Amino acid sequence: MAPKRILVERAGPSRNRQPKGAIASTYDALTSPENASIVRSIAIFGASVAFLASSWGEFLLPPQ
């Protein structure tokens, strides 16, 4: 009877990788395609709040 083969996984580059830091994982999360709509919405909201809080927001007020 032939001996049984035992499969041994080779230590590839994915096994020896260090865990990502906080900045790298945050950047990957922000730039992933599945989060693009959420990141875009938050950016537009932040820009609109900054516009309304500045003196440029007074242009939207009706004249008195």
C-alpha positions as CSV (number, residue, x, y, z in Angstrom):
1,M,0.0,0.0,0.0
2,A,1.4,3.4,-1.0
3,P,2.2,5.9,1.8
4,K,-0.3,8.7,2.4
5,R,0.7,12.2,1.4
6,I,0.6,14.9,4.0
7,L,0.0,18.4,2.6
8,V,2.0,21.0,4.3
9,E,1.2,24.7,3.6
10,R,4.2,26.8,2.7
11,A,4.8,29.9,4.6
12,G,3.9,32.5,2.0
13,P,4.1,36.3,2.2
14,S,0.7,36.5,3.9
15,R,1.8,34.5,6.9
16,N,4.8,36.7,7.8
17,R,3.0,40.0,7.4
18,Q,2.9,42.4,10.3
19,P,-0.5,43.7,11.4
20,K,-1.3,47.1,9.9
21,G,-1.1,50.2,12.0
22,A,-3.9,52.5,12.8
23,I,-3.1,55.0,10.1
24,A,-2.7,52.3,7.4
25,S,-5.9,50.5,8.3
26,T,-7.9,53.8,8.4
27,Y,-6.5,54.8,5.0
28,D,-7.5,51.4,3.6
29,A,-11.0,51.7,5.0
30,L,-11.5,55.3,3.7
31,T,-10.2,54.4,0.2
32,S,-12.1,51.1,-0.3
33,P,-14.7,51.2,-3.0
34,E,-17.4,49.8,-0.7
35,N,-17.2,52.8,1.6
36,A,-17.0,55.5,-1.1
37,S,-20.5,56.7,-0.8
38,I,-20.3,57.1,3.0
39,V,-17.0,58.9,2.8
40,R,-18.3,61.2,0.1
41,S,-21.5,62.0,2.1
42,I,-19.5,62.9,5.2
43,A,-17.1,65.1,3.2
44,I,-20.0,67.0,1.6
45,F,-21.7,67.4,5.0
46,G,-18.5,68.8,6.5
47,A,-18.0,71.2,3.6
48,S,-21.5,72.5,3.9
49,V,-21.3,73.0,7.6
50,A,-18.0,74.9,7.1
51,F,-19.6,77.0,4.4
52,L,-22.6,77.9,6.6
53,A,-20.4,78.7,9.6
54,S,-18.2,81.1,7.6
55,S,-19.1,84.6,6.5
56,W,-19.9,83.2,3.0
57,G,-23.1,81.7,4.5
58,E,-24.5,85.2,4.9
59,F,-25.1,85.4,1.1
60,L,-27.9,82.9,1.6
61,L,-29.9,85.2,3.9
62,P,-32.7,87.2,2.4
63,P,-32.1,91.0,2.2
64,Q,-33.6,93.1,4.9
